[in-house]
Structure formats: C-alpha cells, structure tokens
Amino acid sequence: MSAETEELLTQLKERGVLDTLVHVTEPEVIERLSKLLLSDGTLRLLDHIDEVLSTLGELDQDAIEGLGKLIDMLRTLNRMGVLDTLQSVLTPEIIGSLIRYLMGRGLLRLIDGLETLADALGQLEFEKVEGAMPLVKGALEGIPEKAERVGLLGLLGKLRDKDIQRGLGVVMEILKAIGKAYGD
C-alpha cells in the first residue's frame, strides 16, 4: 500500500468515515436504505427529477427567503394546531358545501349590493344606532308567541297604558322621519 493511501485511510479513520462505512454495510442498514431509495415517493421524484432541478435552478434569493418565511409560518400554524383543524375540516363534502353556499344567489346579490350597503352604513350615526339598540332589544323581547286580537274598542282601552303611549310616540317619530326621507 502506498504512503498516500495509508495517509488517506488514517485521515478517514480519524474523522470516523471508516466507522460510518462499516455501519452502512450492515444488513439492517442496507435493507432500510434500499426501502427508502426504492419507495414510491423516491421513484416518483426520480421520474420528475429534471423538472425539480429546473425549478430549483430558477430560485433566486427573494424566492428562497419567501420559502423560508412560508416554512416558518407553516411551523407556527402546525404548533398552534391550525393545520390539524384545516386538515380535518377540508373534506370534499365540506368544500362542496362551502362552494354551494358561496355560489348561492343570496351571497352573490349581497356582494353586488356591498357598495350600496357600505355607503348607507357610512351615513349612519353610530351613536344613535347604539342608543337605539336597547329599544330594539326590548321590542323584540316583548313580542309574544301568540298576540291577542285587538278590536277598535280594545285599541282605545290599550291607549291608556303609559308604555303603549310612549311606544306610539316613538313610532310616530319614526314615521315622521320616514316621511321626511321620502320628501314631497
């Protein structure tokens, strides 16, 4: 054996390379490596290796940074359990239902009217709306499941109730505002 060969073997032994090579030749390791190298995934990758290498060759620094950020985001989402939730929720049945819902006429009409709705909401005085919420809530809570029939004499009798008088006053103000909005 030449001196160069002996020196190379000594360096390989000192660095642990020879020990690694000895372990790689053990039957269990060879079996595991062959299963890995001959797996369906590896064979599919080899079928598309030219495309993969071409795509990798197109990566510039911005793309590599973007991939790094994407991987960080995926790790965070995974730690938070979001990916597990998405995986369990995004079944073909649920996706089909979502598509049917999103493509429904009601939603499409709402999207068409969003600009008009946004304009109308922009004109609202939210302090007044917020102040009116207890009135709306009270009115909704006061609606009985079955309302009694009231004739003309019953109506006249109910007009003695102070709550009804106040309610009628509110209704009259609302009717007045509607009348002003419609103009002449």
Secondary structure, 3 states (H helix, E strand, C coil): CCHHHHHHHHHHHHCCHHHHHHHHCCHHHHHHHHHHHCCHHHHHHHHCHHHHHHHHHCCCHHHHHHHHHHHHHHHHHHHHCHHHHHHHHCCHHHHHHHHHHHCCHHHHHHHHCHHHHHHHHHHCCHHHHHHHHHHHHHHHHCCCCCCCCCCHHHHHHHCCCHHHHHHHHHHHHHHHHHHHHHCC
